[in-house]
Amino acid sequence: MLTKSGRKLEEVIKKAIDDHVIKNSEYEEIIELIHEDGVVDAHERVLMQELNDLIADRTVKRVAG
């Protein structure tokens, strides 16, 4: 079952992937969303790993802001 925070997390990450850019403030928002309910579920872990992989290979660039 996809949680409310999981859906929001998915939206924010999808936007970053589509834009190929993520602001530091958006990244921090993602971290807050993951920990919002006190449980990091499997879906949230997968999404975060995907985002971090895209940042590592520079498909998504982290920028100030």
N, C-alpha and C positions, 0 to 999 in steps of 0.2 A: 504494500500500500504506500502510495506517495503522500508524504506529509505536506502541510501547507508551506513550511519552510523549504522543503525539497522542491516544490513547484516554483517558488520565488527564486531559489538558488539556480534552478535550471534556466529560468528566464534571464537572469543576470549573466550567467555564463554564456548562454546562447548569443546574447547581445555582444559580448566581448569577442566571441568567435566570429560573428558576422562582421563586426567592425575591424577585426584584427588588431584591436588596441584595448587595453584595460587600464584605467586610471588607478593609481594607488588607493584612492578613496573607494573605488568600486571593489577592489581586491579586499580591502578591510571590511566592506559591507558583506562580502561573501563569507569571510571568516566569522563575522558576527552571526550571519544567518545559520551557518553550520552549527554553531554552539548555542543558538537561541533556545532550543528545547532541552538542552543538556544531554542530548544523545546524538552521536554522529552515526547515522544509519548507513547501510551498504550503498544505497543510491547516492547519498551525499559524498561518500568516499570516492566512488567511481567518477562523479562529476568533477570533484576537486582534483583528482589525479589526472583526468583528461585536460583540465585547464592548465595545471602545472606542467604537463608534458608539452602542451602547445606553447607555453611561455618559454620553456627550456629550449625548444627547437626554433624559437623566434617566429612561429606562425602568428602568435599573439604577442604584441609588444606591451610591456608595462611602462607607463609614462607617469610623470608627475601630475598631480591634480586631485 
